[in-house]
Every structure is written in structure tokens, then in C-alpha cells.
């Protein structure tokens, strides 16, 4: 009901051009969120003041000709505000802006992805949004430092400045697998995220073949990515044998870093090895 009455007062004030004049109430042009301020209204007698802004409505009985005080935290939401003073049969209005507090109190830090292969250029991204103690986005420029640290002691850093309350950066994923700590720092406020770096695709995949009775024993060398990290057990390695136009294929998971299998032995057969889209060496079996 109070909000309906307030809307009616605002409608009357906006239509009555003789009585409603912009900024006639003497409010400061800007007020910082959470700051105390005061206003003195001209005239005599009693009046009712309404202040409407983003997500906030105030109603206060005031005495004209005296100073009205607004305590700290009276207005917390940044944005444009409209004030309407109703006194007897007349009304007047004013407009002012509430600005975010200048000191940051909270940082929203987004980091993606949480898991990725090693050695990717610009593979890790981070973005921050800076807020004051009343959850207002601080639009004024503020210095930000990003830091990506890996367990081996290597650290990458980036320094930038927020623009309209936000800043972002990119980092290469490091050559070493492990759990990296991704930090964003603004003043004395720090927020961190964890980025897990896993081995990349197998690199330099190589196998050897030996005769094992009537079978052919195939085994890979320890499978690593291009940075030397061990590819995790369970990764599928495919052995393929082609002989007289026929082809046989066996998929084998890595176990303790290698893959091995026994296949029929055919002189003149061509044997190849692959893992995903990565091809290894070929063997032309002549025994």
C-alpha cells in the first residue's frame, strides 16, 4: 500500500510543473554509498519526504527550515535516485546519484577451465569483478594483479587495471602437470582458484616387437606427452596388424605407463600403433 501511495505522489509531482522543479530540494549532486549526509529544506511546517532508488525506498517525516540528517548506510545501493517532498498542497522534487564506495570489499573471481592439458597457449582465463561493501560494482579504475603458480615453483604474473568494474587476463598452461594456484589480488583482497593441469596427448609414441613362440609380443616404450609428463594409466593405445589384405586391431589401456599385447605372428605383416589421433611407428615383420 505504501508503494502505491508513493507512486501516486510521484505521478502528481511529475505532472505539476509549477510546483515540481528538478533539484529544487538541495540534495548533493552525488552521495557515496554508506555515507552520512544532510539536507535543509526551505519553508516552514511539516512535510513528508520520499526517496526512490534502485531496490530502495525511504519515507521520512521532516520539518521544513531545519536540517534533516541521513545516517551512514541510509542509502547503500548505487544508482540514480528521485526525491519527492510533499508539504500541504504543494510538492517538489530533486534528483541525485549514489556512487559506489571507493574502497573495494569483495572480488568475484572466475577462472576457466578448472582442468586442462599442459602446454596450451592462452589456455587459462581469469576475470574479476570488484564490489564495495554494499555489493555495488566499483566502476572507477583499480589495479589488479593476477598470478598463476605451479608446484614446481614457476610463477606467471599479469598486472592490469579494471575497466567499468571488471578486468580479465590469459595465461599459458605450464609444461608440468599438477595443481596450479590461480590468484587475483586487488589491494589487500585476494581470491584464489585451483587449476588442474593434466598431461597432453601422447608424443613420440614408439613400440617394439619380439617373437614369443607362435605369437608376436608388442610393447610400447613409456608413453609421455611432448613435455615429458607421463600419460595416465587407462589411456587407450591401439595396435593394428595388416596381413594379406586382412586387418586386426586390439585396443589396450596403459598400465604402469606402457601398453603391451600379443598378436598372431605373420611374416610380411605391417604393424602400427596409435593413441587417439596420435600415430606411432610402424614395424614391417619379416620373421
N, C-alpha and C positions, 0 to 999 in steps of 0.2 A: 504494500500500500504506500509506504514511504517513497518508493521509487516511482510509482505512478504519479504521486503528488509532485515529485521533483521534476518529472518530465513535463507536467503541466506548467510549472513555474518557468521552466526553460523555454517552452513554446511561447508563453506570454512575453517573456523578456526579449526573445528574438523578433517578435512582431512589433513591439512598441519602440519604434526608432527614436521617439522623442525622449524616452526615459533610459533606453539601453544604449550605452556607449562603450565601445571596446576600450579596455584598460582604464576605465574610469574609477576603479576601486583602489588603485595604488599598490597592487601586488608587485613584488620584484619581478623583473623580466624572467629570471631563472632562479631556481632553488635546487640545491643539491639534495639528492635523496637521503633521508635520515637526518637532515639538518634542521635546527630550530630557526624560526624567523617570526617576524611580527608585521602587522598591517594596522594602520589607523584609518578608520572610515569617517568621512565627513558627515556632519549633521548632528542631530540630537534625537534622543529617544532610543527605542529598541528596534532591532532588526534580526532577520534570520538569514544566515549565510549558508549557501550550498556550494560545495566544491566537487566537481565530477572529473574523473580522470580514468586512465586505463586500469580497470579492475578495482577501483577505489572510489567511494562516495563518502563525503563528510557533510554533516549538518551541525551547525552551531548557532546558538543564540548569542548575539553580540550587542554591545552598547555603542551607539554612534558617538563619534567625537572622542572616544577613548581607544587606546592601543589594544589590539587583540593579539595574543601570543599563541604561537603554534609550537609545541614542544618537539624535541628531536624524535624522529620516527613517526611523526604525524603523517607525512607523505613519503612513501617508500618506493612506489612504482614509477619508473621513469616514463616520461611521455608528455603530451600536451593536455593541459587542464583548463577547464572553464569554471569560473566562479560567478555565482549569481547572488546578489544581496537584495532581499525583499524587505522593505520597510513601509508599513502602512499601505497606501495605494500605489506606491512607486517601486520601481526596481531598477537595478543597474548591474552591469556585468563587467568582468575582466578576464583576461587570459594570460597564462604564464606556462612555462615549461619546467618540469622537474628533470634534472640531469642525473645520470648515474654517479655514484660516489667515485672519487678519484683513485681510491686505494683498492686494488684487487683483493678479493677474499676467497675466490674459488676459481678453479680451472677445470673445464671439461676437456678431457684429452682422449682423442680417438686414434687408435693405431691399427693399421691393417697391413697384411693379414697377420693372424696370430701364429701361423705356421707356413713356412715356405722353404724351397730348396736353397742351398748355398749358391753364392756367386751370381745372383740376379741383379742386373743394373737397375737402379731405382725401384727395387722390388718392395721396399718398405716405405710406407707413407704414414705421416702423423699430422694431425690437425688439432689446434687448441682454440677454445672459446673462453674469453675472460669475463668474469662476473664480479660485481661488487657484493657486499654483504647482504643485499636485498634481492639478489638474483637478477639484477639488471645487467645486460650486456654492456661492457665499457667500450664505447666506440673510439675513444681517444687512443692514439698510438702508444704501444707499450712494448719494450724489448722482451724477446723470448729466446731462450736457449734450448735447443734440442740436443740430446746426447744418446748415442747408441753404443753400449759397452758389451763386449763378449767375454766369456770366461777366460780366454787366453790372455786377457789384458789389453787387447786392442780397443780403441775408442774413436768413434767418429762424432764430430760436433758440428752444429749449424747454428748461426745466430741470425735472427730476423726481427721484424717489427710487426705488430698486429696492424691490420687494416680493417676498420669497421668492426673491431672486436674479435677478429679471427686471424690466425696465422697457420701456415702449413709448410711441410718440408718432405723431402725424399732422401732415402739412404739406400746404398747398395747392400744387399745381404753379404755377409762376410764369407771368406773361403772355408772357415771352420764350422763344423756342425756344433750344436749346443744351444743353450738357452741364453738369449741376449736380453739385457735390460734396457728398455727404451724410456728415456726421461724427457719431460718438458718442465722447464723452470721459468717462472716469472716472479722476479723479486725474491722473496723468501718462501714462495709457494712452489712445491714440487709435486708432480704427479707422474707415476710410472706405470708401464705396461710390460708384459713379458712377450717376447717374440721367439718362437722356437724355430731354429734353422736345422733342416734335415739334409742328408746327402742328396746330391743331384742324380741325374741319370748315370748309369754305368759308363765308364770311359776306358778305352783301350782293352776291351773285353777279349780275352785270349784263352784258348783251350789247347789241350794236348790229347793224344790218343795212344793207347797201348793195347797190344793183343792180350786178351785174358781168356785162354782156352779157345773156345769157338766164338767167343763174344769180343766185342770191341769196347774197351773201357775208355770213356771220355770224361775229362775233368777240367774245370776252369782254374786259372790262377785266382788268387784272392781278388774279388770284384770290388773296385773302387770307383768313385766319381772322378771328374777331371781335376779336383782339388786334393785328391788323395784320401778323402774320407771313405770309410768302409760302407758299402751299400748294405742296408739292413737285411738280416735273415728274413726269409719269406718272399723276397723279390723273385719273380719268375724268370728263369732262363730257359730258352727253347733250343733244343738240339734237333737238327734236321739232317736226314741222310737221303741222298738221291742215288738210285742204282737202277740202270737199265730202264729209265723212264718212270720207275715207281718211286714214291716218296713216303718216308715215315718220319713222324715228328713226336718228340717227347718233351713235355713241359716239366721242369724240375725247380723246386724252390731252393733258394740259397740256404745253406746250413753251415754255420761257422764260417761264413764268408765265401764259401765255394759251392759250386754245383757239380754233381757227377752223376753218370748214368752208364748203363751197359746197353749196347745195341748190337744187332746181328752184324757179323763181320763179312764184308763183301769186297773182294779185290776190285779196284776201279771205282768204288763209291766216292761220292763227294759229300763231305760232312761240313755243316756250317753251324754257327752258334749266334744267338741274338738275345737281347733282353729289351722288350718293348720295341721301339723303333731303332735301337742301337744295335748295329751289326758288329760281330767279332770276326775272327779269322776263319778261313776255310782250310780244310785238310783234304787232300786227294789220297785216299787209302789204296795202296798198291800191294799190300801183303796178301 
